[in-house]
């Protein structure tokens, strides 16, 4: 029976986050930086927040693609 490792993967005694989780974390971090940048009128912080958000969205999409490929491979083996 195969376990569902969509959120975390166990790796040599520790936990490793997958791309989808990393992406959500970076998107949240980016949103916080952007809000603080807007409140303090700090353009550098706003730009960092936007960059973190874009990186996070890209990671999440990458994670979705990887998961789809794994599921397709698993279905083809049946």
C-alpha positions as CSV (number, residue, x, y, z in Angstrom):
1,X,0.0,0.0,0.0
2,X,1.5,3.3,-1.1
3,X,1.2,6.3,1.3
4,X,0.2,9.7,0.2
5,X,3.2,12.0,0.4
6,X,1.7,15.0,-1.2
7,X,2.5,17.5,1.6
8,X,5.8,16.2,3.1
9,X,8.2,13.5,2.1
10,X,10.3,11.6,4.6
11,X,13.9,11.8,3.8
12,X,16.7,10.1,5.8
13,X,15.1,10.6,9.2
14,X,13.8,14.1,8.5
15,X,11.0,15.8,6.7
16,X,11.5,17.6,3.4
17,X,8.8,19.9,2.1
18,X,7.6,19.4,-1.4
19,X,7.4,22.3,-3.9
20,X,3.7,22.9,-3.3
21,X,4.3,23.6,0.4
22,X,7.4,25.7,-0.3
23,X,5.4,27.6,-2.8
24,X,2.6,28.4,-0.4
25,X,5.1,29.5,2.2
26,X,6.9,31.8,-0.2
27,X,3.6,33.3,-1.4
28,X,2.6,34.0,2.2
29,X,6.0,35.5,2.9
30,X,5.7,37.6,-0.2
31,X,2.2,38.9,0.7
32,X,3.4,39.9,4.2
33,X,6.4,41.7,2.8
34,X,4.3,43.5,0.2
35,X,1.8,44.6,2.8
36,X,4.5,45.9,5.1
37,X,6.2,47.6,2.2
38,X,2.9,49.3,1.3
39,X,2.3,50.4,4.9
40,X,5.8,51.8,5.3
41,X,6.1,53.1,1.7
42,X,9.2,50.9,1.3
43,X,9.6,50.2,-2.4
44,X,12.4,47.7,-1.8
45,X,10.3,45.6,0.5
46,X,7.4,45.8,-1.9
47,X,9.6,44.5,-4.7
48,X,11.0,41.7,-2.5
49,X,7.4,40.7,-1.6
50,X,6.4,40.6,-5.3
51,X,9.5,38.5,-6.1
52,X,8.7,36.0,-3.3
53,X,5.1,35.7,-4.4
54,X,6.2,35.0,-8.0
55,X,8.8,32.4,-6.8
56,X,6.1,30.8,-4.6
57,X,3.6,30.6,-7.4
58,X,6.2,29.0,-9.7
59,X,7.1,26.5,-7.0
60,X,3.4,25.6,-6.4
61,X,2.9,25.1,-10.2
62,X,6.0,22.9,-10.4
63,X,4.7,20.8,-7.5
64,X,1.4,20.4,-9.2
65,X,3.1,19.2,-12.4
66,X,5.3,16.8,-10.5
67,X,2.4,15.4,-8.7
68,X,0.4,14.9,-11.9
69,X,3.3,13.1,-13.6
70,X,3.7,10.8,-10.6
71,X,-0.1,10.0,-10.6
72,X,0.0,9.4,-14.3
73,X,3.0,7.0,-14.0
74,X,1.2,5.2,-11.2
75,X,-2.0,4.8,-13.2
76,X,0.0,3.5,-16.2
77,X,1.6,0.8,-14.2
78,X,-1.8,-0.7,-13.3
